[in-house]
Amino acid sequence: MTAQNFIPKPYTKTIENGSVTWQAPSNIALVKYWGKKENQIPANPSISFTLSGCNTKTTLTYSKKDTNNTFSFDVYLSGEKQDSFKPKIETFFKRIEIYMPFLKDFHFKIETENTFPHSSGIASSASGMSALALCLMDLERLLSDAEISNNYFGQKASFLARLGSGSACRSIEGSLVAWGEHHDISESSNLFGVKYPFEVHDNFKDYQDTILLVDKGEKQVSSSVGHGLMHNHPFAEQRFKQAHQNLSALITIFKTGNLEAFIKIVESEALTLHAMMMTSMPYFILMKPNTLEIINKIWTYRSSTGSKLCFTLDAGANVHLLYPVNEKQEVLEFINNELVVYCQNGHYICDQIGLGANKID
C-alpha cells in the first residue's frame, strides 16, 4: 500500500453541519522510534503498549462555509479557547489536505479534553492527534458514497494521525501496536501502525504502567528537533539496526512470556534513546537527577525482591514503571514508600494496557 491509496475519489454527498466525538489513548513505546525521514516516515520500527487511562476525548463540530479558500477552525481545551494550538493544527491540515480535500469546506470547532492533567508532563500529542484523525475519518465516511471498511477506516486514521505526530499512529487500535517496516511482521508499514499480529503470553495481559511525574515542565528540546539530530548522528545506523533486532527478540518474548528478557530489552531501549540525545550534536540531557534516583531504586528493589518491575522512558524526565498485574499491590507500596518522594509534588498516574480508540455517541 502507498500513500496514493488514501487519496479519496470525489465526494458525492453534502452535509451542512453536525458533530462527531472520539476518544483515543496515549501509548508508551517499548522499542523506541527516534529519527525520521520526510513526511513523518520512521527511521526504524517501533512497538508500543496502548494505555487505557491516559485518553484524549475530542468533539469535532463542523458547519459548511460559503467559501473554501482557507482553513477555518477554533480549538478548545477543557472548555478554554486555545489559540496557541492553532499553528500545529494548521500544519497538520496542510499535510493531510490532499487526503482530506473537504477540510476547507467547513468551519470546525475542535473541543478536546484529557483524562490526565494537561500540565502533567505526559505528552498528549499521540492521543490528541489520533482522536482528531478519527473524527475527520468519521466525517469523510459521511461524505463518501464509496464503502469505507473498518480496516481501511483504521488504517487511514492511523496514516493521518502519523502526519500530525509520529507516535499518534500507534494510538488507533490494539493493545500492542507496531509501526515501521520490519521483516518479521509482514503487515508492518511505515505509513501506519498495525495491531500486533502474533501470540501474546498471559504474562503480558493486563500489564500495568505507573507514570512517575518527575518534571511537569516543558522539555528543553522538542521531540521534532531531537528526531532531526539523528541525521548524521555518528551512531545512528547502529541504533536503527539495534531497534530491528530488539523488535525481533520481542516477538519471541511475547510468545514465551519471558519477563527477564523483556526487562533487559525495555530498559536498554529507554537508556539507548537517551544515549542518542546525549551523543547528538548539539547534545542534550532530558533526564533529571530524580530520574536517575528512581532508576537506581528500581534496580535495588528488583535485586532484593525478585520483582519483574522495570522502567522505560520517553524523551523526557518522567519514568514509566511497567509490571505484571499480579505485582500491583507490592509495586504501589514500593512507589508510596520509596519513589513518590522523587516525583514533582508527589504526583504519579496509574494506568494499564488498553485496547485503542473508541467512538462516543
Residue pairs with C-beta under 8 A, 6 or more apart in sequence:
1 155
1 189
1 191
2 191
3 39
3 99
3 159
3 191
6 99
6 156
6 159
6 160
7 98
7 99
8 99
8 100
8 101
8 140
8 144
8 146
9 144
9 146
11 101
11 102
11 140
11 143
11 144
11 145
12 144
12 145
13 142
13 143
13 144
13 145
14 64
14 143
15 62
15 64
15 139
15 142
15 143
16 63
16 64
17 61
17 62
17 63
17 64
18 61
18 62
18 142
19 59
19 60
19 61
19 62
20 59
20 60
20 135
20 138
20 139
20 359
21 57
21 58
21 59
21 60
21 135
21 359
21 360
21 361
22 57
22 58
22 131
22 134
22 135
22 138
22 357
22 358
22 359
22 360
23 55
23 56
23 57
23 58
23 131
23 357
23 358
23 359
23 360
24 55
24 56
24 58
24 127
24 128
24 130
24 131
24 134
24 171
24 172
24 356
24 357
25 50
25 51
25 52
25 53
25 54
25 55
25 127
25 130
25 171
25 354
25 356
25 357
26 51
26 54
26 55
26 56
26 116
26 122
26 123
26 124
26 126
26 127
26 171
27 48
27 49
27 50
27 51
27 126
27 167
27 170
27 171
27 177
28 48
28 49
28 51
28 209
28 312
28 314
28 320
28 322
29 46
29 47
29 48
29 167
29 170
29 269
29 312
29 314
30 46
30 47
30 48
30 49
30 250
30 265
30 266
30 269
30 312
31 44
31 45
31 46
31 47
31 243
31 246
31 247
31 250
31 265
31 269
32 46
32 243
32 269
32 270
32 272
32 273
33 42
33 43
33 44
33 45
33 46
33 166
33 167
33 179
33 180
33 243
34 43
34 44
34 226
34 227
34 230
34 239
34 273
34 276
34 315
35 42
35 43
35 44
35 227
35 230
35 231
35 233
35 236
35 239
35 240
35 276
36 42
36 43
36 166
36 227
36 230
37 43
39 95
39 163
40 162
40 163
40 166
41 190
41 191
42 166
42 179
42 180
42 190
43 230
43 236
43 240
44 180
44 239
44 240
44 243
44 244
45 178
45 179
45 180
45 181
45 182
45 185
45 188
45 243
45 244
45 247
46 167
46 170
46 178
46 179
46 180
46 243
46 247
47 176
47 177
47 178
47 179
47 196
47 247
47 250
48 167
48 170
48 176
48 177
48 179
49 175
49 176
49 207
49 209
49 322
49 353
50 170
50 171
50 174
50 175
50 176
50 177
50 353
50 354
50 355
50 356
51 209
51 351
51 352
51 353
51 354
52 351
52 352
52 353
52 354
52 355
53 115
53 116
53 349
53 350
53 351
53 352
53 354
54 114
54 115
54 116
54 122
54 127
54 211
54 349
54 351
55 114
55 115
55 116
55 127
56 112
56 113
56 114
56 115
56 124
56 127
56 128
56 130
56 131
57 112
57 113
57 114
57 115
57 131
57 360
58 110
58 111
58 112
58 128
58 131
58 132
58 134
58 135
59 109
59 110
59 111
59 112
59 135
60 108
60 109
60 110
60 111
60 132
60 135
60 136
60 138
60 139
61 108
61 109
61 111
62 106
62 107
62 108
62 109
62 139
63 106
63 107
64 105
64 106
65 72
65 104
65 105
65 106
65 107
68 104
68 105
69 104
70 104
71 90
71 93
71 94
71 103
71 104
72 104
72 106
72 107
72 108
73 86
73 89
73 93
73 107
73 108
73 109
73 110
74 81
74 108
74 109
74 110
75 81
75 82
75 83
75 85
75 86
75 89
75 110
75 112
76 82
76 109
76 110
76 111
76 112
77 85
77 112
77 113
77 114
77 118
78 112
78 113
78 114
78 118
79 111
79 113
88 164
89 110
89 132
92 129
92 132
92 163
92 164
93 100
93 103
95 163
95 164
96 103
96 136
96 160
96 163
96 164
97 103
97 104
99 156
99 159
99 160
100 136
100 140
100 160
102 139
102 140
102 143
103 136
106 139
110 132
112 128
112 131
112 132
114 124
114 127
114 128
116 122
116 124
116 349
118 124
119 216
120 213
120 216
120 347
120 349
121 213
121 214
121 215
121 216
121 217
121 316
121 317
121 318
121 344
122 211
122 213
122 318
122 349
123 167
123 223
123 314
123 316
125 164
125 165
125 167
125 168
126 161
126 165
126 167
126 168
126 170
126 171
127 168
127 171
128 165
128 168
129 161
129 164
129 165
129 168
130 157
130 158
130 161
130 168
130 169
130 171
130 172
130 357
131 357
132 161
132 164
133 157
133 158
133 160
133 161
133 164
133 168
133 172
134 157
134 161
134 172
134 357
134 359
136 157
136 160
137 148
137 153
137 156
137 157
137 160
138 359
140 148
141 148
141 153
154 172
154 173
155 192
156 192
157 172
157 357
158 169
158 170
158 172
158 192
158 193
159 169
159 191
159 192
161 168
161 169
161 171
161 172
162 168
162 169
162 179
162 191
162 192
162 193
166 179
166 227
167 179
169 177
169 179
169 192
169 193
170 177
170 178
170 179
170 193
171 177
171 193
171 356
171 357
172 193
172 356
172 357
173 195
173 355
173 356
173 357
174 193
174 194
174 195
174 196
174 355
174 356
175 196
175 200
175 353
175 354
175 355
175 356
176 195
176 196
176 200
176 254
176 353
177 193
177 194
177 195
177 196
177 356
178 185
178 188
178 193
178 194
178 196
178 247
179 188
179 189
179 190
179 192
179 193
179 194
180 188
180 189
180 190
181 188
181 189
181 190
182 188
182 244
182 247
182 248
183 244
184 247
184 248
184 251
185 194
185 196
185 197
185 198
185 247
185 251
187 194
187 197
188 194
196 254
198 251
198 254
198 255
199 254
199 255
200 254
200 255
201 254
201 255
201 256
201 257
202 257
203 257
203 259
203 324
204 254
204 257
204 262
204 324
204 353
205 325
205 353
206 325
206 352
206 353
207 322
207 323
207 324
207 325
207 352
207 353
208 321
208 322
208 323
208 324
208 325
208 327
208 328
208 331
208 350
208 351
208 352
208 353
209 320
209 321
209 322
209 350
209 351
209 352
209 353
210 320
210 321
210 323
210 331
210 332
210 335
210 348
210 349
210 350
210 351
211 318
211 319
211 320
211 321
211 348
211 349
211 351
212 294
212 318
212 319
212 320
212 321
212 335
212 339
212 342
212 343
212 348
213 318
213 343
213 344
213 345
213 347
213 348
213 349
214 288
214 290
214 291
214 294
214 317
214 318
214 319
214 342
214 343
214 344
215 288
215 290
215 316
215 317
215 318
215 344
216 344
216 345
216 347
219 286
219 315
219 316
220 284
220 286
221 277
221 284
221 286
223 315
226 277
226 280
226 284
226 315
229 277
229 280
229 281
229 282
230 236
230 239
230 276
230 280
233 239
233 276
233 279
233 280
233 281
234 279
235 275
235 276
235 279
236 276
239 272
239 276
242 272
243 269
246 265
246 268
246 269
249 261
249 265
250 262
250 265
252 258
253 261
253 262
253 265
259 308
259 324
260 308
262 308
262 310
263 302
263 308
263 310
266 310
266 311
266 312
266 322
267 310
267 311
267 312
269 312
270 311
270 312
270 313
271 313
273 313
273 314
273 315
274 285
274 286
274 287
274 313
277 283
277 284
277 285
277 286
277 315
278 284
278 285
286 315
286 316
286 317
287 313
287 317
288 317
290 317
290 342
290 343
291 313
291 317
291 318
291 319
293 342
294 311
294 319
294 339
294 342
295 311
295 319
297 338
297 339
297 342
298 309
298 310
298 311
298 321
301 307
301 309
301 334
301 338
302 308
302 309
302 310
305 330
307 323
307 327
307 330
307 331
308 323
308 324
308 327
309 321
309 322
309 323
309 327
309 331
309 334
310 321
310 322
310 323
311 319
311 320
311 321
311 322
312 319
312 320
312 322
313 319
313 320
314 320
321 331
321 335
323 331
325 352
332 350
335 348
339 348
340 346
340 348
